[in-house]
């Protein structure tokens, strides 16, 4: 995907390389929340939802437009697990490794996903379709082992169910 970038020059003469389209997207988001108390978090949430991570130029542009130090923006962006500074796949697979899931075979489910996708926990497939993450609890212990793809919960998972699950999301 080709993006034509422009150089946005801040009043302090700093340069931020960002596309016109990205500027338009961020201006719309920032305008909606800029006067709200605590508006930075929802701005970053919307940007993260839009890009599936927080690119550096977006963080810099947000800091500039809100007139707050980049260090503050980065502190918030790195504090919350919901934000990522690395590109992630279209489908984020989150496998629960909490006690109930662990006991019922979540490790084997993770291993099957890693083998099927050719990645390890914390990695993204080359085609940017899948990212594999692990958490300590999803809160669905009665469905153990459980995983989420995006916001969709898949319970009673097994190693045998992984290929079908992956194929379902490849086609989505």
RODREN-46048 format. One record per residue (C-alpha): residue number from 1; residue in three letters; chain; x, z, y. Coordinates in Angstrom, 2 decimals, m for minus. Last residue first. Layout:
BEGIN
- n,res,chain,u,w,v
- NUM,ALA,A,X,Z,Y
...
END
This chain:
BEGIN
- n,res,chain,u,w,v
- 172,UNK,A,m13.29,6.88,m13.10
- 171,UNK,A,m11.77,4.85,m15.93
- 170,UNK,A,m8.57,6.86,m16.05
- 169,UNK,A,m10.73,9.99,m15.83
- 168,UNK,A,m12.56,9.33,m19.10
- 167,UNK,A,m9.33,8.20,m20.76
- 166,UNK,A,m7.70,11.55,m19.96
- 165,UNK,A,m10.63,13.50,m21.41
- 164,UNK,A,m10.71,11.37,m24.55
- 163,UNK,A,m6.98,11.87,m25.14
- 162,UNK,A,m7.23,15.65,m24.51
- 161,UNK,A,m10.06,16.50,m26.94
- 160,UNK,A,m7.79,16.83,m29.99
- 159,UNK,A,m5.50,19.35,m28.24
- 158,UNK,A,m8.52,21.53,m27.68
- 157,UNK,A,m10.77,22.43,m24.81
- 156,UNK,A,m13.63,24.89,m25.13
- 155,UNK,A,m14.38,24.35,m21.48
- 154,UNK,A,m14.05,21.46,m19.05
- 153,UNK,A,m14.75,22.37,m15.43
- 152,UNK,A,m15.16,19.67,m12.80
- 151,UNK,A,m13.70,20.59,m9.39
- 150,UNK,A,m10.72,18.25,m9.59
- 149,UNK,A,m10.11,18.12,m13.30
- 148,UNK,A,m10.48,21.73,m14.34
- 147,UNK,A,m9.27,23.40,m17.50
- 146,UNK,A,m10.58,25.88,m20.02
- 145,UNK,A,m9.42,27.45,m23.25
- 144,UNK,A,m11.56,29.44,m23.15
- 143,UNK,A,m15.20,28.88,m22.19
- 142,UNK,A,m16.11,32.60,m22.08
- 141,UNK,A,m13.02,33.17,m19.93
- 140,UNK,A,m14.37,31.00,m17.11
- 139,UNK,A,m12.62,32.64,m14.17
- 138,UNK,A,m10.00,29.96,m13.52
- 137,UNK,A,m7.14,32.30,m14.32
- 136,UNK,A,m3.33,32.24,m14.42
- 135,UNK,A,m2.94,28.73,m13.08
- 134,UNK,A,m1.30,25.57,m14.40
- 133,UNK,A,m0.91,22.20,m12.71
- 132,UNK,A,m0.79,18.62,m13.93
- 131,UNK,A,m1.11,15.79,m11.40
- 130,UNK,A,m2.82,12.56,m12.41
- 129,UNK,A,m3.46,9.08,m10.98
- 128,UNK,A,m0.40,8.66,m8.78
- 127,UNK,A,0.75,5.69,m10.91
- 126,UNK,A,4.06,7.48,m11.49
- 125,UNK,A,2.24,10.49,m12.96
- 124,UNK,A,2.49,13.72,m10.99
- 123,UNK,A,4.49,16.81,m11.90
- 122,UNK,A,3.88,20.56,m11.64
- 121,UNK,A,3.50,21.02,m15.37
- 120,UNK,A,5.39,18.26,m17.20
- 119,UNK,A,4.77,14.51,m17.27
- 118,UNK,A,4.43,11.73,m19.86
- 117,UNK,A,0.65,11.58,m19.49
- 116,UNK,A,m0.34,11.96,m23.15
- 115,UNK,A,2.62,14.20,m24.02
- 114,UNK,A,2.11,16.50,m21.04
- 113,UNK,A,m1.63,16.64,m21.72
- 112,UNK,A,m1.04,17.54,m25.38
- 111,UNK,A,1.48,20.25,m24.40
- 110,UNK,A,m0.97,21.72,m21.88
- 109,UNK,A,m3.70,21.81,m24.55
- 108,UNK,A,m1.28,23.44,m27.02
- 107,UNK,A,m0.48,26.12,m24.44
- 106,UNK,A,m4.19,26.67,m23.82
- 105,UNK,A,m4.62,27.69,m27.45
- 104,UNK,A,m7.26,30.42,m27.71
- 103,UNK,A,m4.91,33.31,m26.96
- 102,UNK,A,m3.62,31.56,m23.84
- 101,UNK,A,m7.14,30.84,m22.63
- 100,UNK,A,m8.20,34.48,m23.01
- 99,UNK,A,m4.99,35.79,m21.41
- 98,UNK,A,m4.77,33.39,m18.49
- 97,UNK,A,m3.10,29.99,m18.87
- 96,UNK,A,m5.88,28.02,m17.19
- 95,UNK,A,m5.14,24.30,m16.91
- 94,UNK,A,m5.55,22.53,m13.58
- 93,UNK,A,m5.70,18.75,m13.82
- 92,UNK,A,m5.57,17.14,m10.39
- 91,UNK,A,m7.06,13.66,m10.43
- 90,UNK,A,m6.01,11.32,m7.60
- 89,UNK,A,m2.44,12.43,m8.10
- 88,UNK,A,m0.45,14.62,m5.81
- 87,UNK,A,2.03,13.89,m3.04
- 86,UNK,A,4.16,16.94,m2.22
- 85,UNK,A,3.48,19.36,0.63
- 84,UNK,A,0.48,20.78,m1.19
- 83,UNK,A,m2.27,22.96,0.16
- 82,UNK,A,m4.78,24.92,m1.93
- 81,UNK,A,m2.04,27.39,m2.86
- 80,UNK,A,m2.12,28.79,0.69
- 79,UNK,A,1.04,30.10,2.35
- 78,UNK,A,2.97,26.82,2.58
- 77,UNK,A,0.57,25.04,4.93
- 76,UNK,A,0.03,28.21,6.99
- 75,UNK,A,3.78,28.71,7.54
- 74,UNK,A,4.20,24.98,8.12
- 73,UNK,A,1.66,25.00,10.96
- 72,UNK,A,3.29,28.07,12.49
- 71,UNK,A,6.77,26.53,12.21
- 70,UNK,A,5.48,23.35,13.87
- 69,UNK,A,4.87,25.44,16.98
- 68,UNK,A,1.41,25.19,18.53
- 67,UNK,A,0.15,22.69,21.07
- 66,UNK,A,m2.84,21.71,18.95
- 65,UNK,A,m1.99,18.01,19.26
- 64,UNK,A,1.72,18.62,18.69
- 63,UNK,A,1.24,20.89,15.69
- 62,UNK,A,m1.21,18.43,14.15
- 61,UNK,A,1.20,15.53,14.70
- 60,UNK,A,4.04,17.42,13.06
- 59,UNK,A,1.91,18.40,10.05
- 58,UNK,A,0.59,14.84,9.71
- 57,UNK,A,4.12,13.42,9.98
- 56,UNK,A,5.23,15.78,7.16
- 55,UNK,A,2.54,14.66,4.73
- 54,UNK,A,0.01,17.33,3.70
- 53,UNK,A,m1.38,16.57,0.24
- 52,UNK,A,m4.39,14.80,m1.28
- 51,UNK,A,m4.38,12.61,1.86
- 50,UNK,A,m7.98,13.22,2.95
- 49,UNK,A,m8.53,16.55,1.23
- 48,UNK,A,m5.20,17.84,2.57
- 47,UNK,A,m6.15,16.66,6.08
- 46,UNK,A,m9.55,18.37,5.79
- 45,UNK,A,m7.97,21.59,4.57
- 44,UNK,A,m5.26,21.41,7.26
- 43,UNK,A,m7.88,21.14,9.98
- 42,UNK,A,m9.92,23.89,8.31
- 41,UNK,A,m6.86,26.19,8.39
- 40,UNK,A,m5.84,25.31,11.96
- 39,UNK,A,m9.24,26.14,13.44
- 38,UNK,A,m8.72,29.91,13.25
- 37,UNK,A,m10.94,30.35,16.29
- 36,UNK,A,m12.61,27.02,16.85
- 35,UNK,A,m11.64,24.93,19.88
- 34,UNK,A,m9.54,22.42,17.92
- 33,UNK,A,m11.97,22.15,15.00
- 32,UNK,A,m13.90,18.87,15.40
- 31,UNK,A,m11.36,17.27,17.72
- 30,UNK,A,m8.60,17.95,15.19
- 29,UNK,A,m10.45,16.11,12.43
- 28,UNK,A,m11.22,13.06,14.60
- 27,UNK,A,m7.70,12.98,16.04
- 26,UNK,A,m6.32,13.29,12.51
- 25,UNK,A,m8.14,10.23,11.22
- 24,UNK,A,m7.31,8.18,14.31
- 23,UNK,A,m3.65,9.17,14.16
- 22,UNK,A,m3.56,8.29,10.46
- 21,UNK,A,m5.00,4.84,11.21
- 20,UNK,A,m2.48,4.28,14.01
- 19,UNK,A,0.29,5.09,11.57
- 18,UNK,A,2.70,7.97,12.12
- 17,UNK,A,6.40,8.28,12.93
- 16,UNK,A,6.73,11.37,15.13
- 15,UNK,A,9.30,11.30,17.91
- 14,UNK,A,10.25,14.24,20.11
- 13,UNK,A,10.30,13.41,23.83
- 12,UNK,A,8.92,16.84,24.84
- 11,UNK,A,5.65,15.09,25.85
- 10,UNK,A,5.48,13.80,22.28
- 9,UNK,A,6.41,10.24,21.38
- 8,UNK,A,4.29,8.68,18.65
- 7,UNK,A,6.34,6.03,16.87
- 6,UNK,A,4.14,3.54,15.14
- 5,UNK,A,3.77,2.95,11.48
- 4,UNK,A,2.24,m0.01,9.72
- 3,UNK,A,1.10,1.15,6.35
- 2,UNK,A,1.50,m1.08,3.34
- 1,UNK,A,0.00,0.00,0.00
END
